[in-house]
């Protein structure tokens, strides 16, 4: 079964479930459009979390470099290596 056919089957099943739930008066919010909106929202949320992690990592890297650089300069000066 190819990917497109599998995806269409899953989306049709989701629509059928949403239709049945709507018939029983439980909810009218289960359909492929709300699923797509939810997935896009979560994707943006995860992108934001990833960016936040990257910023924290870059900040820590800069802090470590600022601590290590003077030590390396001292070592190089002691060894007689031009920096």
Jmol script that loads the backbone (N, CA, C; Angstrom):
load data "model"
ATOM      1  N   UNK A   1       0.854  -1.176   0.000  1.00  0.00           N
ATOM      2  CA  UNK A   1       0.000   0.000   0.000  1.00  0.00           C
ATOM      3  C   UNK A   1       0.896   1.235   0.000  1.00  0.00           C
ATOM      4  N   UNK A   2       0.670   2.129  -0.937  1.00  0.00           N
ATOM      5  CA  UNK A   2       1.527   3.321  -0.987  1.00  0.00           C
ATOM      6  C   UNK A   2       1.106   4.349   0.063  1.00  0.00           C
ATOM      7  N   UNK A   3       1.974   5.308   0.274  1.00  0.00           N
ATOM      8  CA  UNK A   3       1.785   6.287   1.348  1.00  0.00           C
ATOM      9  C   UNK A   3       0.525   7.124   1.146  1.00  0.00           C
ATOM     10  N   UNK A   4       0.288   7.557  -0.081  1.00  0.00           N
ATOM     11  CA  UNK A   4      -0.878   8.414  -0.351  1.00  0.00           C
ATOM     12  C   UNK A   4      -2.180   7.669  -0.058  1.00  0.00           C
ATOM     13  N   UNK A   5      -2.244   6.410  -0.482  1.00  0.00           N
ATOM     14  CA  UNK A   5      -3.454   5.627  -0.238  1.00  0.00           C
ATOM     15  C   UNK A   5      -3.666   5.403   1.255  1.00  0.00           C
ATOM     16  N   UNK A   6      -2.586   5.117   1.966  1.00  0.00           N
ATOM     17  CA  UNK A   6      -2.662   4.918   3.411  1.00  0.00           C
ATOM     18  C   UNK A   6      -3.117   6.195   4.115  1.00  0.00           C
ATOM     19  N   UNK A   7      -2.575   7.340   3.691  1.00  0.00           N
ATOM     20  CA  UNK A   7      -2.950   8.611   4.299  1.00  0.00           C
ATOM     21  C   UNK A   7      -4.421   8.923   4.023  1.00  0.00           C
ATOM     22  N   UNK A   8      -4.880   8.682   2.798  1.00  0.00           N
ATOM     23  CA  UNK A   8      -6.290   8.925   2.478  1.00  0.00           C
ATOM     24  C   UNK A   8      -7.207   8.023   3.301  1.00  0.00           C
ATOM     25  N   UNK A   9      -6.816   6.778   3.483  1.00  0.00           N
ATOM     26  CA  UNK A   9      -7.612   5.857   4.306  1.00  0.00           C
ATOM     27  C   UNK A   9      -7.702   6.357   5.747  1.00  0.00           C
ATOM     28  N   UNK A  10      -6.556   6.798   6.293  1.00  0.00           N
ATOM     29  CA  UNK A  10      -6.547   7.303   7.667  1.00  0.00           C
ATOM     30  C   UNK A  10      -7.404   8.557   7.794  1.00  0.00           C
ATOM     31  N   UNK A  11      -7.295   9.473   6.832  1.00  0.00           N
ATOM     32  CA  UNK A  11      -8.086  10.704   6.904  1.00  0.00           C
ATOM     33  C   UNK A  11      -9.571  10.421   6.730  1.00  0.00           C
ATOM     34  N   UNK A  12      -9.925   9.506   5.848  1.00  0.00           N
ATOM     35  CA  UNK A  12     -11.341   9.143   5.681  1.00  0.00           C
ATOM     36  C   UNK A  12     -11.887   8.503   6.951  1.00  0.00           C
ATOM     37  N   UNK A  13     -11.064   7.683   7.592  1.00  0.00           N
ATOM     38  CA  UNK A  13     -11.492   7.072   8.857  1.00  0.00           C
ATOM     39  C   UNK A  13     -11.676   8.133   9.933  1.00  0.00           C
ATOM     40  N   UNK A  14     -10.779   9.096   9.975  1.00  0.00           N
ATOM     41  CA  UNK A  14     -10.897  10.189  10.937  1.00  0.00           C
ATOM     42  C   UNK A  14     -12.182  10.979  10.691  1.00  0.00           C
ATOM     43  N   UNK A  15     -12.468  11.257   9.419  1.00  0.00           N
ATOM     44  CA  UNK A  15     -13.714  11.963   9.089  1.00  0.00           C
ATOM     45  C   UNK A  15     -14.932  11.148   9.507  1.00  0.00           C
ATOM     46  N   UNK A  16     -14.878   9.833   9.309  1.00  0.00           N
ATOM     47  CA  UNK A  16     -16.010   8.977   9.685  1.00  0.00           C
ATOM     48  C   UNK A  16     -16.210   8.988  11.195  1.00  0.00           C
ATOM     49  N   UNK A  17     -15.119   8.916  11.938  1.00  0.00           N
ATOM     50  CA  UNK A  17     -15.218   8.975  13.404  1.00  0.00           C
ATOM     51  C   UNK A  17     -15.805  10.317  13.836  1.00  0.00           C
ATOM     52  N   UNK A  18     -15.318  11.387  13.245  1.00  0.00           N
ATOM     53  CA  UNK A  18     -15.840  12.719  13.566  1.00  0.00           C
ATOM     54  C   UNK A  18     -17.315  12.843  13.247  1.00  0.00           C
ATOM     55  N   UNK A  19     -17.736  12.269  12.120  1.00  0.00           N
ATOM     56  CA  UNK A  19     -19.138  12.308  11.719  1.00  0.00           C
ATOM     57  C   UNK A  19     -20.001  11.559  12.741  1.00  0.00           C
ATOM     58  N   UNK A  20     -19.531  10.381  13.158  1.00  0.00           N
ATOM     59  CA  UNK A  20     -20.289   9.592  14.142  1.00  0.00           C
ATOM     60  C   UNK A  20     -20.373  10.323  15.490  1.00  0.00           C
ATOM     61  N   UNK A  21     -19.262  10.886  15.918  1.00  0.00           N
ATOM     62  CA  UNK A  21     -19.286  11.630  17.187  1.00  0.00           C
ATOM     63  C   UNK A  21     -20.239  12.815  17.099  1.00  0.00           C
ATOM     64  N   UNK A  22     -20.255  13.477  15.942  1.00  0.00           N
ATOM     65  CA  UNK A  22     -21.162  14.606  15.745  1.00  0.00           C
ATOM     66  C   UNK A  22     -22.618  14.137  15.771  1.00  0.00           C
ATOM     67  N   UNK A  23     -22.874  12.984  15.176  1.00  0.00           N
ATOM     68  CA  UNK A  23     -24.239  12.441  15.195  1.00  0.00           C
ATOM     69  C   UNK A  23     -24.724  12.166  16.618  1.00  0.00           C
ATOM     70  N   UNK A  24     -23.817  11.697  17.462  1.00  0.00           N
ATOM     71  CA  UNK A  24     -24.174  11.407  18.845  1.00  0.00           C
ATOM     72  C   UNK A  24     -24.141  12.658  19.720  1.00  0.00           C
ATOM     73  N   UNK A  25     -23.777  13.788  19.150  1.00  0.00           N
ATOM     74  CA  UNK A  25     -23.772  15.043  19.887  1.00  0.00           C
ATOM     75  C   UNK A  25     -22.586  15.208  20.823  1.00  0.00           C
ATOM     76  N   UNK A  26     -21.552  14.403  20.629  1.00  0.00           N
ATOM     77  CA  UNK A  26     -20.387  14.477  21.518  1.00  0.00           C
ATOM     78  C   UNK A  26     -19.509  15.658  21.142  1.00  0.00           C
ATOM     79  N   UNK A  27     -19.104  15.719  19.880  1.00  0.00           N
ATOM     80  CA  UNK A  27     -18.277  16.832  19.429  1.00  0.00           C
ATOM     81  C   UNK A  27     -18.320  16.927  17.911  1.00  0.00           C
ATOM     82  N   UNK A  28     -18.117  18.126  17.414  1.00  0.00           N
ATOM     83  CA  UNK A  28     -18.053  18.329  15.970  1.00  0.00           C
ATOM     84  C   UNK A  28     -16.646  18.760  15.569  1.00  0.00           C
ATOM     85  N   UNK A  29     -15.687  18.547  16.447  1.00  0.00           N
ATOM     86  CA  UNK A  29     -14.338  19.061  16.207  1.00  0.00           C
ATOM     87  C   UNK A  29     -13.342  18.010  15.726  1.00  0.00           C
ATOM     88  N   UNK A  30     -13.799  16.795  15.463  1.00  0.00           N
ATOM     89  CA  UNK A  30     -12.889  15.755  15.003  1.00  0.00           C
ATOM     90  C   UNK A  30     -13.026  15.651  13.484  1.00  0.00           C
ATOM     91  N   UNK A  31     -12.071  16.229  12.781  1.00  0.00           N
ATOM     92  CA  UNK A  31     -12.031  16.107  11.325  1.00  0.00           C
ATOM     93  C   UNK A  31     -10.616  16.389  10.833  1.00  0.00           C
ATOM     94  N   UNK A  32     -10.388  16.177   9.556  1.00  0.00           N
ATOM     95  CA  UNK A  32      -9.041  16.322   9.003  1.00  0.00           C
ATOM     96  C   UNK A  32      -8.538  17.761   9.064  1.00  0.00           C
ATOM     97  N   UNK A  33      -9.425  18.726   9.019  1.00  0.00           N
ATOM     98  CA  UNK A  33      -9.000  20.132   9.054  1.00  0.00           C
ATOM     99  C   UNK A  33      -8.468  20.505  10.433  1.00  0.00           C
ATOM    100  N   UNK A  34      -9.174  20.081  11.463  1.00  0.00           N
ATOM    101  CA  UNK A  34      -8.693  20.351  12.824  1.00  0.00           C
ATOM    102  C   UNK A  34      -7.416  19.575  13.125  1.00  0.00           C
ATOM    103  N   UNK A  35      -7.307  18.364  12.592  1.00  0.00           N
ATOM    104  CA  UNK A  35      -6.084  17.590  12.768  1.00  0.00           C
ATOM    105  C   UNK A  35      -4.904  18.303  12.107  1.00  0.00           C
ATOM    106  N   UNK A  36      -5.104  18.803  10.885  1.00  0.00           N
ATOM    107  CA  UNK A  36      -4.032  19.526  10.193  1.00  0.00           C
ATOM    108  C   UNK A  36      -3.649  20.790  10.961  1.00  0.00           C
ATOM    109  N   UNK A  37      -4.629  21.504  11.475  1.00  0.00           N
ATOM    110  CA  UNK A  37      -4.349  22.712  12.252  1.00  0.00           C
ATOM    111  C   UNK A  37      -3.579  22.363  13.520  1.00  0.00           C
ATOM    112  N   UNK A  38      -3.959  21.288  14.188  1.00  0.00           N
ATOM    113  CA  UNK A  38      -3.265  20.859  15.396  1.00  0.00           C
ATOM    114  C   UNK A  38      -1.824  20.480  15.091  1.00  0.00           C
ATOM    115  N   UNK A  39      -1.613  19.746  14.008  1.00  0.00           N
ATOM    116  CA  UNK A  39      -0.258  19.335  13.631  1.00  0.00           C
ATOM    117  C   UNK A  39       0.602  20.557  13.309  1.00  0.00           C
ATOM    118  N   UNK A  40       0.057  21.516  12.583  1.00  0.00           N
ATOM    119  CA  UNK A  40       0.830  22.721  12.259  1.00  0.00           C
ATOM    120  C   UNK A  40       1.152  23.522  13.520  1.00  0.00           C
ATOM    121  N   UNK A  41       0.199  23.607  14.430  1.00  0.00           N
ATOM    122  CA  UNK A  41       0.427  24.313  15.691  1.00  0.00           C
ATOM    123  C   UNK A  41       1.540  23.646  16.490  1.00  0.00           C
ATOM    124  N   UNK A  42       1.479  22.334  16.587  1.00  0.00           N
ATOM    125  CA  UNK A  42       2.510  21.609  17.333  1.00  0.00           C
ATOM    126  C   UNK A  42       3.870  21.715  16.658  1.00  0.00           C
ATOM    127  N   UNK A  43       3.878  21.749  15.334  1.00  0.00           N
ATOM    128  CA  UNK A  43       5.141  21.906  14.613  1.00  0.00           C
ATOM    129  C   UNK A  43       5.781  23.245  14.971  1.00  0.00           C
ATOM    130  N   UNK A  44       4.989  24.298  14.975  1.00  0.00           N
ATOM    131  CA  UNK A  44       5.510  25.623  15.342  1.00  0.00           C
ATOM    132  C   UNK A  44       5.967  25.634  16.799  1.00  0.00           C
ATOM    133  N   UNK A  45       5.221  24.958  17.666  1.00  0.00           N
ATOM    134  CA  UNK A  45       5.596  24.873  19.070  1.00  0.00           C
ATOM    135  C   UNK A  45       6.953  24.184  19.212  1.00  0.00           C
ATOM    136  N   UNK A  46       7.137  23.075  18.515  1.00  0.00           N
ATOM    137  CA  UNK A  46       8.403  22.353  18.579  1.00  0.00           C
ATOM    138  C   UNK A  46       9.550  23.159  17.979  1.00  0.00           C
ATOM    139  N   UNK A  47       9.280  23.898  16.905  1.00  0.00           N
ATOM    140  CA  UNK A  47      10.320  24.768  16.326  1.00  0.00           C
ATOM    141  C   UNK A  47      10.748  25.822  17.342  1.00  0.00           C
ATOM    142  N   UNK A  48       9.791  26.376  18.060  1.00  0.00           N
ATOM    143  CA  UNK A  48      10.109  27.361  19.092  1.00  0.00           C
ATOM    144  C   UNK A  48      10.930  26.757  20.219  1.00  0.00           C
ATOM    145  N   UNK A  49      10.568  25.553  20.638  1.00  0.00           N
ATOM    146  CA  UNK A  49      11.336  24.872  21.684  1.00  0.00           C
ATOM    147  C   UNK A  49      12.759  24.594  21.213  1.00  0.00           C
ATOM    148  N   UNK A  50      12.910  24.160  19.965  1.00  0.00           N
ATOM    149  CA  UNK A  50      14.235  23.878  19.411  1.00  0.00           C
ATOM    150  C   UNK A  50      15.073  25.154  19.374  1.00  0.00           C
ATOM    151  N   UNK A  51      14.474  26.254  18.937  1.00  0.00           N
ATOM    152  CA  UNK A  51      15.195  27.529  18.905  1.00  0.00           C
ATOM    153  C   UNK A  51      15.637  27.945  20.302  1.00  0.00           C
ATOM    154  N   UNK A  52      14.778  27.731  21.282  1.00  0.00           N
ATOM    155  CA  UNK A  52      15.107  28.063  22.665  1.00  0.00           C
ATOM    156  C   UNK A  52      16.292  27.243  23.154  1.00  0.00           C
ATOM    157  N   UNK A  53      16.295  25.964  22.836  1.00  0.00           N
ATOM    158  CA  UNK A  53      17.415  25.098  23.226  1.00  0.00           C
ATOM    159  C   UNK A  53      18.703  25.558  22.548  1.00  0.00           C
ATOM    160  N   UNK A  54      18.620  25.919  21.274  1.00  0.00           N
ATOM    161  CA  UNK A  54      19.800  26.375  20.543  1.00  0.00           C
ATOM    162  C   UNK A  54      20.372  27.657  21.147  1.00  0.00           C
ATOM    163  N   UNK A  55      19.504  28.569  21.544  1.00  0.00           N
ATOM    164  CA  UNK A  55      19.950  29.827  22.154  1.00  0.00           C
ATOM    165  C   UNK A  55      20.642  29.552  23.483  1.00  0.00           C
ATOM    166  N   UNK A  56      20.047  28.680  24.297  1.00  0.00           N
ATOM    167  CA  UNK A  56      20.676  28.351  25.583  1.00  0.00           C
ATOM    168  C   UNK A  56      22.030  27.681  25.386  1.00  0.00           C
ATOM    169  N   UNK A  57      22.117  26.798  24.400  1.00  0.00           N
ATOM    170  CA  UNK A  57      23.379  26.128  24.108  1.00  0.00           C
ATOM    171  C   UNK A  57      24.434  27.122  23.636  1.00  0.00           C
ATOM    172  N   UNK A  58      24.048  28.023  22.752  1.00  0.00           N
ATOM    173  CA  UNK A  58      24.992  29.044  22.266  1.00  0.00           C
ATOM    174  C   UNK A  58      25.463  29.953  23.402  1.00  0.00           C
ATOM    175  N   UNK A  59      24.543  30.301  24.297  1.00  0.00           N
ATOM    176  CA  UNK A  59      24.922  31.150  25.429  1.00  0.00           C
ATOM    177  C   UNK A  59      25.923  30.441  26.337  1.00  0.00           C
ATOM    178  N   UNK A  60      25.665  29.184  26.632  1.00  0.00           N
ATOM    179  CA  UNK A  60      26.596  28.419  27.476  1.00  0.00           C
ATOM    180  C   UNK A  60      27.951  28.254  26.783  1.00  0.00           C
ATOM    181  N   UNK A  61      27.930  28.021  25.475  1.00  0.00           N
ATOM    182  CA  UNK A  61      29.175  27.883  24.728  1.00  0.00           C
ATOM    183  C   UNK A  61      29.997  29.174  24.819  1.00  0.00           C
ATOM    184  N   UNK A  62      29.333  30.306  24.686  1.00  0.00           N
ATOM    185  CA  UNK A  62      30.024  31.592  24.780  1.00  0.00           C
ATOM    186  C   UNK A  62      30.589  31.800  26.184  1.00  0.00           C
ATOM    187  N   UNK A  63      29.835  31.388  27.204  1.00  0.00           N
ATOM    188  CA  UNK A  63      30.330  31.519  28.570  1.00  0.00           C
ATOM    189  C   UNK A  63      31.565  30.656  28.791  1.00  0.00           C
ATOM    190  N   UNK A  64      31.543  29.439  28.309  1.00  0.00           N
ATOM    191  CA  UNK A  64      32.693  28.549  28.466  1.00  0.00           C
ATOM    192  C   UNK A  64      33.896  29.103  27.709  1.00  0.00           C
ATOM    193  N   UNK A  65      33.676  29.586  26.494  1.00  0.00           N
ATOM    194  CA  UNK A  65      34.778  30.146  25.713  1.00  0.00           C
ATOM    195  C   UNK A  65      35.386  31.363  26.414  1.00  0.00           C
ATOM    196  N   UNK A  66      34.554  32.183  27.034  1.00  0.00           N
ATOM    197  CA  UNK A  66      35.086  33.364  27.728  1.00  0.00           C
ATOM    198  C   UNK A  66      35.886  32.968  28.970  1.00  0.00           C
ATOM    199  N   UNK A  67      35.577  31.808  29.551  1.00  0.00           N
ATOM    200  CA  UNK A  67      36.350  31.324  30.694  1.00  0.00           C
ATOM    201  C   UNK A  67      37.642  30.631  30.259  1.00  0.00           C
ATOM    202  N   UNK A  68      37.593  29.927  29.155  1.00  0.00           N
ATOM    203  CA  UNK A  68      38.739  29.149  28.697  1.00  0.00           C
ATOM    204  C   UNK A  68      39.770  30.018  27.982  1.00  0.00           C
ATOM    205  N   UNK A  69      39.318  31.024  27.263  1.00  0.00           N
ATOM    206  CA  UNK A  69      40.235  31.847  26.462  1.00  0.00           C
ATOM    207  C   UNK A  69      41.371  32.465  27.284  1.00  0.00           C
ATOM    208  N   UNK A  70      41.108  33.081  28.437  1.00  0.00           N
ATOM    209  CA  UNK A  70      42.225  33.634  29.226  1.00  0.00           C
ATOM    210  C   UNK A  70      43.205  32.560  29.701  1.00  0.00           C
ATOM    211  N   UNK A  71      42.684  31.403  30.061  1.00  0.00           N
ATOM    212  CA  UNK A  71      43.554  30.320  30.499  1.00  0.00           C
ATOM    213  C   UNK A  71      44.451  29.873  29.346  1.00  0.00           C
ATOM    214  N   UNK A  72      43.900  29.713  28.179  1.00  0.00           N
ATOM    215  CA  UNK A  72      44.703  29.313  27.018  1.00  0.00           C
ATOM    216  C   UNK A  72      45.737  30.384  26.666  1.00  0.00           C
ATOM    217  N   UNK A  73      45.346  31.640  26.789  1.00  0.00           N
ATOM    218  CA  UNK A  73      46.308  32.720  26.520  1.00  0.00           C
ATOM    219  C   UNK A  73      47.480  32.651  27.499  1.00  0.00           C
ATOM    220  N   UNK A  74      47.192  32.372  28.761  1.00  0.00           N
ATOM    221  CA  UNK A  74      48.255  32.240  29.761  1.00  0.00           C
ATOM    222  C   UNK A  74      49.162  31.054  29.435  1.00  0.00           C
ATOM    223  N   UNK A  75      48.562  29.935  29.072  1.00  0.00           N
ATOM    224  CA  UNK A  75      49.345  28.751  28.728  1.00  0.00           C
ATOM    225  C   UNK A  75      50.226  29.039  27.517  1.00  0.00           C
ATOM    226  N   UNK A  76      49.649  29.666  26.507  1.00  0.00           N
ATOM    227  CA  UNK A  76      50.424  29.983  25.310  1.00  0.00           C
ATOM    228  C   UNK A  76      51.546  30.975  25.624  1.00  0.00           C
ATOM    229  N   UNK A  77      51.282  31.946  26.474  1.00  0.00           N
ATOM    230  CA  UNK A  77      52.293  32.909  26.866  1.00  0.00           C
ATOM    231  C   UNK A  77      53.437  32.203  27.615  1.00  0.00           C
ATOM    232  N   UNK A  78      53.058  31.260  28.465  1.00  0.00           N
ATOM    233  CA  UNK A  78      54.055  30.505  29.219  1.00  0.00           C
ATOM    234  C   UNK A  78      54.907  29.652  28.280  1.00  0.00           C
ATOM    235  N   UNK A  79      54.271  29.065  27.264  1.00  0.00           N
ATOM    236  CA  UNK A  79      54.991  28.225  26.313  1.00  0.00           C
ATOM    237  C   UNK A  79      55.751  29.050  25.287  1.00  0.00           C
ATOM    238  N   UNK A  80      55.486  30.332  25.203  1.00  0.00           N
ATOM    239  CA  UNK A  80      56.165  31.196  24.237  1.00  0.00           C
ATOM    240  C   UNK A  80      55.545  31.176  22.860  1.00  0.00           C
ATOM    241  N   UNK A  81      54.289  30.805  22.758  1.00  0.00           N
ATOM    242  CA  UNK A  81      53.577  30.762  21.488  1.00  0.00           C
ATOM    243  C   UNK A  81      52.811  32.052  21.331  1.00  0.00           C
ATOM    244  N   UNK A  82      52.923  32.675  20.144  1.00  0.00           N
ATOM    245  CA  UNK A  82      52.200  33.927  19.891  1.00  0.00           C
ATOM    246  C   UNK A  82      50.728  33.605  19.707  1.00  0.00           C
ATOM    247  N   UNK A  83      49.849  34.453  20.290  1.00  0.00           N
ATOM    248  CA  UNK A  83      48.417  34.198  20.166  1.00  0.00           C
ATOM    249  C   UNK A  83      47.795  35.031  19.087  1.00  0.00           C
TER     250      UNK A  83
END
end "model"
wireframe off; spacefill off
backbone 0.3
color backbone group
